Amino acid sequence: MLYIPTRSDILQLKTGDFILDCFGKTTEVVGEVYKGKDVNGKWFASFYTQFGDNAMCSMSMKEDELVRHVGTSAKFNSWQLDLIEAEMLSKGERVREL
């Protein structure tokens, strides 16, 4: 799945929510969620998701930017993802199936 979070998505993200992990699978957020603004004023969140019985996977996402993960990197290169992101934003799309 391709996903572009909004500012609201970032600000509302909390432990226990379900979100894409680093492999592109939907899984539970575990531990604390760190939120902040980058130098351009965009909100981002860094967090851990459950990965198996005794492991976690770190992940982050930024408002109005395509969430990139192993699944997207396996199918597209960076410039292709940039084009997809621009197209989705121009159409107001936030979610697209791969």
PyMOL CGO cylinders between C-alpha atoms (Angstrom):
from pymol import cmd
from pymol.cgo import CYLINDER

trace = [
    CYLINDER, 0.00, 0.00, 0.00, 1.09, 3.56, -0.72, 0.3, 1, 1, 1, 1, 1, 1,
    CYLINDER, 1.09, 3.56, -0.72, 0.25, 6.05, 2.02, 0.3, 1, 1, 1, 1, 1, 1,
    CYLINDER, 0.25, 6.05, 2.02, 0.75, 9.80, 2.44, 0.3, 1, 1, 1, 1, 1, 1,
    CYLINDER, 0.75, 9.80, 2.44, -0.10, 10.92, 6.00, 0.3, 1, 1, 1, 1, 1, 1,
    CYLINDER, -0.10, 10.92, 6.00, -1.70, 14.26, 6.80, 0.3, 1, 1, 1, 1, 1, 1,
    CYLINDER, -1.70, 14.26, 6.80, -0.70, 16.53, 9.68, 0.3, 1, 1, 1, 1, 1, 1,
    CYLINDER, -0.70, 16.53, 9.68, -3.72, 15.21, 11.56, 0.3, 1, 1, 1, 1, 1, 1,
    CYLINDER, -3.72, 15.21, 11.56, -2.55, 11.61, 11.00, 0.3, 1, 1, 1, 1, 1, 1,
    CYLINDER, -2.55, 11.61, 11.00, 0.82, 12.50, 12.52, 0.3, 1, 1, 1, 1, 1, 1,
    CYLINDER, 0.82, 12.50, 12.52, -0.55, 14.45, 15.47, 0.3, 1, 1, 1, 1, 1, 1,
    CYLINDER, -0.55, 14.45, 15.47, -3.12, 11.78, 16.37, 0.3, 1, 1, 1, 1, 1, 1,
    CYLINDER, -3.12, 11.78, 16.37, -0.75, 8.79, 16.13, 0.3, 1, 1, 1, 1, 1, 1,
    CYLINDER, -0.75, 8.79, 16.13, -0.38, 6.98, 19.46, 0.3, 1, 1, 1, 1, 1, 1,
    CYLINDER, -0.38, 6.98, 19.46, 0.68, 3.70, 21.00, 0.3, 1, 1, 1, 1, 1, 1,
    CYLINDER, 0.68, 3.70, 21.00, -1.83, 0.98, 20.17, 0.3, 1, 1, 1, 1, 1, 1,
    CYLINDER, -1.83, 0.98, 20.17, -2.75, 2.38, 16.74, 0.3, 1, 1, 1, 1, 1, 1,
    CYLINDER, -2.75, 2.38, 16.74, -2.23, 0.26, 13.66, 0.3, 1, 1, 1, 1, 1, 1,
    CYLINDER, -2.23, 0.26, 13.66, 0.06, 1.67, 10.97, 0.3, 1, 1, 1, 1, 1, 1,
    CYLINDER, 0.06, 1.67, 10.97, 2.43, 0.52, 8.21, 0.3, 1, 1, 1, 1, 1, 1,
    CYLINDER, 2.43, 0.52, 8.21, 5.68, -0.98, 9.47, 0.3, 1, 1, 1, 1, 1, 1,
    CYLINDER, 5.68, -0.98, 9.47, 9.07, -0.92, 7.73, 0.3, 1, 1, 1, 1, 1, 1,
    CYLINDER, 9.07, -0.92, 7.73, 7.98, -3.85, 5.55, 0.3, 1, 1, 1, 1, 1, 1,
    CYLINDER, 7.98, -3.85, 5.55, 4.70, -2.27, 4.44, 0.3, 1, 1, 1, 1, 1, 1,
    CYLINDER, 4.70, -2.27, 4.44, 2.51, -4.46, 6.63, 0.3, 1, 1, 1, 1, 1, 1,
    CYLINDER, 2.51, -4.46, 6.63, -0.13, -3.03, 8.95, 0.3, 1, 1, 1, 1, 1, 1,
    CYLINDER, -0.13, -3.03, 8.95, 0.85, -3.66, 12.56, 0.3, 1, 1, 1, 1, 1, 1,
    CYLINDER, 0.85, -3.66, 12.56, 0.53, -2.16, 16.04, 0.3, 1, 1, 1, 1, 1, 1,
    CYLINDER, 0.53, -2.16, 16.04, 2.52, 0.82, 17.29, 0.3, 1, 1, 1, 1, 1, 1,
    CYLINDER, 2.52, 0.82, 17.29, 4.36, -0.17, 20.48, 0.3, 1, 1, 1, 1, 1, 1,
    CYLINDER, 4.36, -0.17, 20.48, 6.29, 2.04, 22.86, 0.3, 1, 1, 1, 1, 1, 1,
    CYLINDER, 6.29, 2.04, 22.86, 6.41, 5.81, 22.77, 0.3, 1, 1, 1, 1, 1, 1,
    CYLINDER, 6.41, 5.81, 22.77, 5.67, 7.88, 19.66, 0.3, 1, 1, 1, 1, 1, 1,
    CYLINDER, 5.67, 7.88, 19.66, 8.03, 10.84, 19.19, 0.3, 1, 1, 1, 1, 1, 1,
    CYLINDER, 8.03, 10.84, 19.19, 6.60, 13.79, 17.24, 0.3, 1, 1, 1, 1, 1, 1,
    CYLINDER, 6.60, 13.79, 17.24, 8.28, 16.95, 16.05, 0.3, 1, 1, 1, 1, 1, 1,
    CYLINDER, 8.28, 16.95, 16.05, 8.67, 19.48, 13.25, 0.3, 1, 1, 1, 1, 1, 1,
    CYLINDER, 8.67, 19.48, 13.25, 11.44, 19.51, 10.68, 0.3, 1, 1, 1, 1, 1, 1,
    CYLINDER, 11.44, 19.51, 10.68, 13.27, 22.70, 9.65, 0.3, 1, 1, 1, 1, 1, 1,
    CYLINDER, 13.27, 22.70, 9.65, 10.55, 23.40, 7.04, 0.3, 1, 1, 1, 1, 1, 1,
    CYLINDER, 10.55, 23.40, 7.04, 7.72, 23.15, 9.58, 0.3, 1, 1, 1, 1, 1, 1,
    CYLINDER, 7.72, 23.15, 9.58, 6.44, 19.72, 8.49, 0.3, 1, 1, 1, 1, 1, 1,
    CYLINDER, 6.44, 19.72, 8.49, 5.34, 17.38, 11.27, 0.3, 1, 1, 1, 1, 1, 1,
    CYLINDER, 5.34, 17.38, 11.27, 6.88, 13.93, 11.55, 0.3, 1, 1, 1, 1, 1, 1,
    CYLINDER, 6.88, 13.93, 11.55, 6.52, 10.95, 13.85, 0.3, 1, 1, 1, 1, 1, 1,
    CYLINDER, 6.52, 10.95, 13.85, 9.06, 8.29, 14.80, 0.3, 1, 1, 1, 1, 1, 1,
    CYLINDER, 9.06, 8.29, 14.80, 7.83, 5.11, 16.44, 0.3, 1, 1, 1, 1, 1, 1,
    CYLINDER, 7.83, 5.11, 16.44, 8.25, 1.37, 16.83, 0.3, 1, 1, 1, 1, 1, 1,
    CYLINDER, 8.25, 1.37, 16.83, 5.92, -1.31, 15.55, 0.3, 1, 1, 1, 1, 1, 1,
    CYLINDER, 5.92, -1.31, 15.55, 5.56, -4.88, 16.73, 0.3, 1, 1, 1, 1, 1, 1,
    CYLINDER, 5.56, -4.88, 16.73, 7.73, -7.31, 14.76, 0.3, 1, 1, 1, 1, 1, 1,
    CYLINDER, 7.73, -7.31, 14.76, 7.21, -10.87, 15.85, 0.3, 1, 1, 1, 1, 1, 1,
    CYLINDER, 7.21, -10.87, 15.85, 6.88, -12.02, 19.44, 0.3, 1, 1, 1, 1, 1, 1,
    CYLINDER, 6.88, -12.02, 19.44, 9.96, -10.33, 20.92, 0.3, 1, 1, 1, 1, 1, 1,
    CYLINDER, 9.96, -10.33, 20.92, 11.06, -7.69, 18.46, 0.3, 1, 1, 1, 1, 1, 1,
    CYLINDER, 11.06, -7.69, 18.46, 10.24, -4.19, 17.26, 0.3, 1, 1, 1, 1, 1, 1,
    CYLINDER, 10.24, -4.19, 17.26, 10.78, -2.38, 13.96, 0.3, 1, 1, 1, 1, 1, 1,
    CYLINDER, 10.78, -2.38, 13.96, 11.54, 1.36, 13.88, 0.3, 1, 1, 1, 1, 1, 1,
    CYLINDER, 11.54, 1.36, 13.88, 9.63, 3.54, 11.45, 0.3, 1, 1, 1, 1, 1, 1,
    CYLINDER, 9.63, 3.54, 11.45, 8.93, 7.19, 10.75, 0.3, 1, 1, 1, 1, 1, 1,
    CYLINDER, 8.93, 7.19, 10.75, 6.60, 9.23, 8.60, 0.3, 1, 1, 1, 1, 1, 1,
    CYLINDER, 6.60, 9.23, 8.60, 6.25, 12.88, 7.66, 0.3, 1, 1, 1, 1, 1, 1,
    CYLINDER, 6.25, 12.88, 7.66, 3.18, 14.88, 6.73, 0.3, 1, 1, 1, 1, 1, 1,
    CYLINDER, 3.18, 14.88, 6.73, 2.45, 15.11, 2.99, 0.3, 1, 1, 1, 1, 1, 1,
    CYLINDER, 2.45, 15.11, 2.99, 5.29, 12.72, 2.11, 0.3, 1, 1, 1, 1, 1, 1,
    CYLINDER, 5.29, 12.72, 2.11, 4.95, 9.19, 0.82, 0.3, 1, 1, 1, 1, 1, 1,
    CYLINDER, 4.95, 9.19, 0.82, 5.76, 6.60, 3.48, 0.3, 1, 1, 1, 1, 1, 1,
    CYLINDER, 5.76, 6.60, 3.48, 8.58, 4.53, 2.01, 0.3, 1, 1, 1, 1, 1, 1,
    CYLINDER, 8.58, 4.53, 2.01, 9.23, 1.00, 3.17, 0.3, 1, 1, 1, 1, 1, 1,
    CYLINDER, 9.23, 1.00, 3.17, 10.78, -2.25, 1.96, 0.3, 1, 1, 1, 1, 1, 1,
    CYLINDER, 10.78, -2.25, 1.96, 7.65, -3.00, -0.10, 0.3, 1, 1, 1, 1, 1, 1,
    CYLINDER, 7.65, -3.00, -0.10, 7.83, 0.26, -2.03, 0.3, 1, 1, 1, 1, 1, 1,
    CYLINDER, 7.83, 0.26, -2.03, 11.60, 0.05, -2.48, 0.3, 1, 1, 1, 1, 1, 1,
    CYLINDER, 11.60, 0.05, -2.48, 11.32, -3.48, -3.89, 0.3, 1, 1, 1, 1, 1, 1,
    CYLINDER, 11.32, -3.48, -3.89, 8.92, -2.32, -6.63, 0.3, 1, 1, 1, 1, 1, 1,
    CYLINDER, 8.92, -2.32, -6.63, 10.04, 1.22, -7.44, 0.3, 1, 1, 1, 1, 1, 1,
    CYLINDER, 10.04, 1.22, -7.44, 13.22, 3.27, -7.40, 0.3, 1, 1, 1, 1, 1, 1,
    CYLINDER, 13.22, 3.27, -7.40, 13.43, 6.67, -5.71, 0.3, 1, 1, 1, 1, 1, 1,
    CYLINDER, 13.43, 6.67, -5.71, 12.60, 8.84, -8.73, 0.3, 1, 1, 1, 1, 1, 1,
    CYLINDER, 12.60, 8.84, -8.73, 9.54, 6.68, -9.50, 0.3, 1, 1, 1, 1, 1, 1,
    CYLINDER, 9.54, 6.68, -9.50, 8.33, 7.09, -5.92, 0.3, 1, 1, 1, 1, 1, 1,
    CYLINDER, 8.33, 7.09, -5.92, 8.85, 10.87, -6.22, 0.3, 1, 1, 1, 1, 1, 1,
    CYLINDER, 8.85, 10.87, -6.22, 6.60, 10.89, -9.32, 0.3, 1, 1, 1, 1, 1, 1,
    CYLINDER, 6.60, 10.89, -9.32, 3.96, 8.73, -7.62, 0.3, 1, 1, 1, 1, 1, 1,
    CYLINDER, 3.96, 8.73, -7.62, 4.01, 11.01, -4.57, 0.3, 1, 1, 1, 1, 1, 1,
    CYLINDER, 4.01, 11.01, -4.57, 3.56, 14.13, -6.72, 0.3, 1, 1, 1, 1, 1, 1,
    CYLINDER, 3.56, 14.13, -6.72, 0.71, 12.51, -8.67, 0.3, 1, 1, 1, 1, 1, 1,
    CYLINDER, 0.71, 12.51, -8.67, -1.08, 11.35, -5.52, 0.3, 1, 1, 1, 1, 1, 1,
    CYLINDER, -1.08, 11.35, -5.52, -0.78, 14.79, -3.91, 0.3, 1, 1, 1, 1, 1, 1,
    CYLINDER, -0.78, 14.79, -3.91, -2.06, 16.53, -7.07, 0.3, 1, 1, 1, 1, 1, 1,
    CYLINDER, -2.06, 16.53, -7.07, -5.12, 14.26, -7.02, 0.3, 1, 1, 1, 1, 1, 1,
    CYLINDER, -5.12, 14.26, -7.02, -5.66, 14.59, -3.27, 0.3, 1, 1, 1, 1, 1, 1,
    CYLINDER, -5.66, 14.59, -3.27, -5.03, 10.84, -2.83, 0.3, 1, 1, 1, 1, 1, 1,
    CYLINDER, -5.03, 10.84, -2.83, -3.75, 9.66, 0.54, 0.3, 1, 1, 1, 1, 1, 1,
    CYLINDER, -3.75, 9.66, 0.54, -3.91, 5.89, 0.03, 0.3, 1, 1, 1, 1, 1, 1,
    CYLINDER, -3.91, 5.89, 0.03, -3.28, 3.77, -3.06, 0.3, 1, 1, 1, 1, 1, 1,
    CYLINDER, -3.28, 3.77, -3.06, -3.01, 0.02, -3.38, 0.3, 1, 1, 1, 1, 1, 1,
    CYLINDER, -3.01, 0.02, -3.38, 0.19, -1.27, -4.99, 0.3, 1, 1, 1, 1, 1, 1,
]
cmd.load_cgo(trace, "trace")
